[in-house]
Amino acid sequence: MAVVLRDVMDLEYDEIAEILGIPGGTVRSRIARGRARLAELLGNQTTTDERHNQGRDA
């Protein structure tokens, strides 16, 4: 949720903290963990796409 509020809704960290009712440091931690998880998932997606396309002519 914090990642969406920051990266999609373009809210400031203090606004997100107020909305979620958590400290600003917690917002930053959640965003960092969320972005890392997204990168991991998207990296896996790329790997899956590459495997899916193996053997196909370009």
For each residue, the residues with C-beta under 8 A, 3 or more apart:
1: 4 5 20 30
2: 5 6 16 20 27 30 31 34
3: 6 7 8 30 31 34 35 38
4: 1 7 8 9
5: 1 2 8 9 11 15 16 19 20
6: 2 3 9 10 11 13 16 27 31
7: 3 4 10 31 35
8: 3 4 5
9: 4 5 6
10: 6 7
11: 5 6 15 16 19
12: 15 16
13: 6 16 17 24 27 28 31
14: 17 18 24
15: 5 11 12 18 19
16: 2 5 6 11 12 13 19 20 27
17: 13 14 20 21 22 23 24 26 27
18: 14 15 21
19: 5 11 15 16
20: 1 2 5 16 17 27
21: 17 18
22: 17 26 27 30
23: 17 26 27
24: 13 14 17 27 28
25: 28 29
26: 17 22 23 29 30
27: 2 6 13 16 17 20 22 23 24 30 31
28: 13 24 25 31 32
29: 25 26 32 33
30: 1 2 3 22 26 27 33 34
31: 2 3 6 7 13 27 28 34 35
32: 28 29 35 36
33: 29 30 36 37
34: 2 3 30 31 37 38
35: 3 7 31 32 38 39
36: 32 33 39 40
37: 33 34 40 41
38: 3 34 35 41 42
39: 35 36 42 43
40: 36 37 43 44
41: 37 38 44 45
42: 38 39 45 46
43: 39 40 46 47
44: 40 41 47 48
45: 41 42 48 49
46: 42 43 49 50
47: 43 44 50 51
48: 44 45 51 52
49: 45 46 52 53
50: 46 47 53 54
51: 47 48 54
52: 48 49
53: 49 50 56
54: 50 51
55:
56: 53
57:
58:
